[in-house]
Amino acid sequence: MTLTAVKQNDQLNPDNLLGYLEFHALPDLQIRKDDLATLWKKHGLPHEFLPGEIRPCDAFRRATTAAQGEVQANWNGGSQYNARLLVREVKSDAGEIVRLLVREIVDSKNEVLDYGTAGKITFMRNSGTVKTECTWGLLSEYGYDGVLRKMSDTYNDFTAFHSRDTVRNLTTRVLRSTNPVSIVSHSSGKFVPKRSKAMLSNLKGLPQDLRKYAKEQDCGMEILPIIDTKDQRELVARRASIELTGELDEVMSDFADYLKKNEGLEMDAAQRLIGKAVDIQERALEYEKLVSVRLGVLRSQLERFMCQITVNASYSKTVV
């Protein structure tokens, strides 16, 4: 069973809709921080979802970590070997952060044959700048100086621009606030309850304005109205139950892991777990009202979980 979308030329009555099916595509892009904030405001999106100021030290660590990977190096007389590029932080204090670019030469069995430092990159906290130093003796096997330059250039980009990952994470956060569920496992399309029509409409305009920052690559969002029928209510109810139960299972697993490592449940941990469970409960209630189906199994699991947390938190407080 799959959801049936309303055709574009159908007369849409909000009372006849169950919700919307949302798809979006965000290619590689680069946009200045201020430009993204301007577009965000233009489309009336919640300000609280915007990322905070980019910290230079965070940008430095992300930029240098991004250089990790595998290359082909001329080692041991010019023979071609796989070389793993790794980044190791060796210093972090009030003045600077120092990271080494390390290369490991490995054979066909993935065994390390040689290990060496190909260079160093340093972030100066006071100035927010970086400097690189290359191990010149290793340049005959590969252009490690180019890797270090790319680290530096990427750092400069990260401090001034947001990338696709940032925009994708922002879009995901906005969509998550609409209480979506996947109709098909591992599909990019999400069902969104009809109460979030305004939010979806605002969000749809953002990818259109991002195209010029993505070199005119495919960048957009499609929102398909879903009609309210018995079959589609049953499908949405089933998928909501599966997805929310999966989230509750993860919270319960965190609870079990915590108890294995600790003698009792501290109050802050109990509040954190209860907060997650309450969020799942509230989202389940929305779907129950939307599709007029009681998610009985999920409700029972939530109630038992809440009782377990309360008992363990009380026991911990008594012991202390």
Helices and strands as residue ranges (DSSP letters): G 14-16, E 17-25, E 30-32, H 33-42, G 47-49, H 56-65, E 69-75, E 79-92, E 96-106, E 112-124, E 129-134, G 136-138, H 144-160, E 161-163, H 164-176, E 181-182, E 190-193, G 194-196, H 197-210, G 211-214, E 220-227, H 230-261, H 267-291, H 296-319
